[in-house]
Amino acid sequence: MIVNADQTALFLEMPQERIVDHKGIKTVHVHTTGYEKERVTVMLACTATGAKLLAYIIFKRKHPLKIPVPNNVVIRAHPKGWMDERLVQDWITKVLALHVKPPPGRLRPPSMLVLDYYRGHLTEGMKQTMRLFKIMPAVIPGGCISVLQPLDVCINRSFKAGVRMEYNEWFSRVSINTFTRTGNLKKPPPEVVMRWVGKSWAVVPCELIQKSFKVCGISNALDASEDHLILHQLKEQAPDEVDVSDWGPSVLMGTTAPCAMRQRRMKSSPKMTSCPRKMPVKQTSGAWTTTHSATVIVLMLRC
């Protein structure tokens, strides 16, 4: 099973980018709640087969919310509303581990988790948690997220468009109970935000998720019969032109021994396929050849 997970910010105030007014008007007043900068963090995850994991919502609070929670979301609290190492491990235990749970009487099959290059994904505690559930991490280097991250390439935009539709519907139906004593509009309550996230995530088409893994080159057939589906054409670049001075095996968390061997075999090739943007990669005692981060991640995913 191949899973892609990503955190995305969801702002509680989403005013329209365009409005209708008389021609020549220089100043247009827009009615908002005043919480344009307040947000929650949502951890979304999906598989190459099109399955969607529970949406993981982090509210900016010191203490957890004690409210009824729909069965299609999981909520947590953080003082800054961020996803730190503790919450990432909690997400693996409470969400991902349940999805990759084997049928009764069978061993847990290995899974691959595709993540972006975030420090919280690379700690020793994260490695131990993933090994516990037989999860192999595949870390996408910085600068290649827009090419190799299915959620960023195809899915997040569809999800946030659904959230905006839910927000517009809520805003158009506000009642007197949603205003403060001074006449200001209250921000959306957590119950409403959970409903937005749950409904918007549920309507993301499974076909779109499956296609996103194909266009990122993650779940394509190994015989290259589906390589034409890859959205971004990667240019060829000579190995000597690639900067490999500041990145190493720790990024891939010790799971790329077969890939390192394949990289060494590629050294004799005059040219190599790489991402349009250079990424620094560290060489350690001759174990890594001159290669590009995009090639590293693609090789690792194919191992």
Buried (B, 14 or more C-beta within 10 A) or exposed (E): BBBBBBBBEBBBBBEEEEEEEEEEEEEEEEEBBEBEEBBBBBBBBBBBEBBBBBBBBBBBBEEEBEEEBBEBBBBBBBEEBEBBBEBBBBBBEBBBBEBBEEEEEEEEEEBBBBBBBBEBBBBEEBBEBBBEBBBBBBBBBBBBBEBBBBBBBBBBEBBBEBBBBBBEEBBEEBEEEBEEEEEEBEBBEBEBBBBBBBBBBEEBEEEBBBBBBBBBBBBBEEEEEEEEBBEBEBEEBEBEEBEBEEBBBEBBBEBBEEBBEBBBEBEEEEEBBBBBBBBBBEBEEEEBBBBBBBBBBBBBBEB
